[in-house]
Amino acid sequence: MSTFSIFLVLITIVCFLLIVVIMVQNPKGGGLSSTIGGSQMLGGVQKTTDFLDKSTWTLAIVLIALILLSSLSFTGSLSEADSKIIDTTEAAAPVTQPAAPVAPVTPAK
């Protein structure tokens, strides 16, 4: 499995988690976050809404970082140097040497 494939799987997982965290939130405070705990502490550390807000930002930053790292790990198998289209067009149209210029013929007097 290539590095790019690993990044692709990680990006997919982070996207799914980001969708779930965003869907749980409700900006008016009446969504699933209020039924889970509302103003109670989640894990004894923070309120549920604060946790969801920080989770959203963290997952968004992780997603951007993974996308940037995956672009760096992309080896460029479709790069211009390895292009099969360029190879086939060069083979189809062989390069010919330009003909030597013909000297103009001057009429004999």
Phi, psi and omega in degrees: 000128183282166180296322179297322179294322178296315177298322180297318178294316179296320178296320179296318179295315180296321178297317179298315179296322179295320177298316181296315182295320180291322180291332179287331182286150171221120186297339180269000176083013182245015183273205180295333181297328180283331179279337178286317183198339180059245182267001178286164181278138176260113182071013179073011184247306187221168174288159181297317182295322177295320179297316180293322179295314179292326177295320179298312181294320180296313180295324178294318179293319178297320179297315179296318180296318179295321179295317179294318179293324179291327177291329176286328182276350180291119186283345178082046179296343177255022182289171185294328182292328183257016185288129178281336179293317179295319179298318182288326179288326177291324179287326182287326181241087182293148181282127178252151178284138178293143180291148179292140181296138180275131179286138180295138180274127178262136181293143180283142181259000000 
